[in-house]
Amino acid sequence: MIDTKILDEQYISHTYSRFPVEIIEGKGSFMYDVEGKEYIDLGSGIAVNIFGACDPLWVEAVASQLGKLQHTSNLYYTQPCTQLAKLLCEKTGAKKVFFGNSGAEANECAIKIARKYAKEKKGEDTYKIITLKNSFHGRTITTLAATGQDVFHNDFLPLTDGFIYAEANNIESVKNLVKSNKVAAIMFECVLGEGGVLTLEDDFAKGLYSLAKEEDILLICDEVQTGNGRCGEMYAYMHYGIQPDIVTTAKGLGGGLPIGACMMFDKTENVLKYGDHGSTFGGNPATCAGAISVVSRIDDKLLAEVKAKSDYIFKSLSGAKGVKSVSGMGLMIGIETEKDASLVINECMSNGVLVLKAKTKVRLLPPLNIPMELLERAIEVIKKACE
Ligand SMILES: *Cc1c(COP(=O)(O)O)cnc(C)c1O
C-alpha cells in the first residue's frame, strides 16, 4: 500500500482523491485490500460490476473470447458485437446500436444523432438540447456542456454550444425553454445519480414524453448508471411507460470491461450514415462477449430480486436513527444522513463496508446479485454508522 500510494502520487495525475485503501482482489460482493482486510462492496466500481467481482460466467465468456481474438478493426464483421446488439434490441425494441467505450462516448453519439436529425428535419438553426440541472452526462467538453452543474464547467470554458438547462421535476421549466428556443432534443437521467440520487417523478417523465412527441423533439434517456437492471427494470425508463428515441448506456453493461452503447429507436435508427461516426475499440469482441453474458442474465427473476432487495433497504433505512431520507430506485439508493456523509462513509469502510457518495448523500450501488445475508450485514453497519 505504501509503495502504491507513493507511486500513484508521483505518477498519476491528481484528478482523484482516493480513500487510503489499495484493493487487490475481489470475489462476488467481497473486495480485499492489500492488508487482507475484507469488505462488502456496495459500490460495484460505480455500478459496473453488476454480478460482482470475477463472476465466473463473465470470466469464462471473456477468457474464451480472448483465446480466439482480442480485437480487430471495425472494417470487418465480428460475432460478439452483433449478438450483443441483437440482444439489446430484443430487450428494448431498439432498432440499431452503436458501440463505444464509455458513457460519455455513448452520449456523444446520441448528441450527434440529435443534431443531425434536427438539422435534416427542421434546419440548421435547430440544435439546442435541453438537459436537467444537477444532471451528469460525462467529462468530455460536449458531455460536460450537457452536464447541468456549473462546478464541472468553470475551468474549461468555452464548452460546446447549444445546451440549456431545465429544473428536474418541473415540467413548466422545460416547456418554457421549448417555447423560447429551437430545441432538437431533451436529454435526461431517470434517476440523477451524481446529482444526488434524485428520482424523476412519474408525471414529469410522462410530461417530457408527451412534450417531445408533440414538438418532434428527440427524447434521449441517459441510462449509463440507471440501466442494465440497476433500477429494477432492464432500463429505468421502462418504469414510466415512456418511449425514448435514443437510450444510452455503459457502466454495468460490460460487467467490468469498458463499453458504451447508444441505442436508436424508430425515428433515429437511420440518422447516422457511413462515415458519420466511429470508434477504434467500439464493439471489441472480448468486451462484447462479457457484455452478452451480463445482459442475457438480466431476466425477470433477477429484476424481481433487485426489487425485493430495494424494498428491504428502503424499509430498513427509512426512519432509522440518523437517517433523514432515502431516495432512488431499485439498487441505486441515496441516503440523506444527519451526520456528514463522508463521516458515515469512512466509518462504514473501517467496519468493512464500501459505500459511495453522491453530492451530500451516501450512495449505494451494490452488485445486483449480492446475497441477501450479506446485504443485511452491510445495512446493519450502515445503520450503526448513521447513528
Ligand atoms: C458515469 C456516467 C456517465 C459517464 O460515463 P463514463 O463511462 O465515465 O464516460 C454519463 N452519464 C451518467 C448518468 C453517468 O452516471
The ligand as a MOL file (V3000), in Angstrom:
LIG
                    3D

  0  0  0     0  0            999 V3000
M  V30 BEGIN CTAB
M  V30 COUNTS 15 15 0 0 0
M  V30 BEGIN ATOM
M  V30 1 C -20.9420 7.7550 -15.2230 0
M  V30 2 C -21.9340 8.4610 -16.0470 0
M  V30 3 C -21.6000 8.9950 -17.3090 0
M  V30 4 C -20.1800 8.9790 -17.8450 0
M  V30 5 O -19.7350 7.6950 -18.0910 0
M  V30 6 P -18.1570 7.4390 -18.3490 0
M  V30 7 O -18.0950 5.9830 -18.6730 0
M  V30 8 O -17.4430 7.8110 -17.0960 0
M  V30 9 O -17.7850 8.3000 -19.5030 0
M  V30 10 C -22.5900 9.5660 -18.0670 0
M  V30 11 N -23.8650 9.6290 -17.6160 0
M  V30 12 C -24.2220 9.1350 -16.4110 0
M  V30 13 C -25.6430 9.2150 -15.9880 0
M  V30 14 C -23.2680 8.5520 -15.5840 0
M  V30 15 O -23.6260 8.0860 -14.3750 0
M  V30 END ATOM
M  V30 BEGIN BOND
M  V30 1 1 1 2
M  V30 2 1 2 3
M  V30 3 2 2 14
M  V30 4 1 3 4
M  V30 5 2 3 10
M  V30 6 1 4 5
M  V30 7 1 5 6
M  V30 8 2 6 7
M  V30 9 1 6 8
M  V30 10 1 6 9
M  V30 11 1 10 11
M  V30 12 2 11 12
M  V30 13 1 12 13
M  V30 14 1 12 14
M  V30 15 1 14 15
M  V30 END BOND
M  V30 END CTAB
M  END
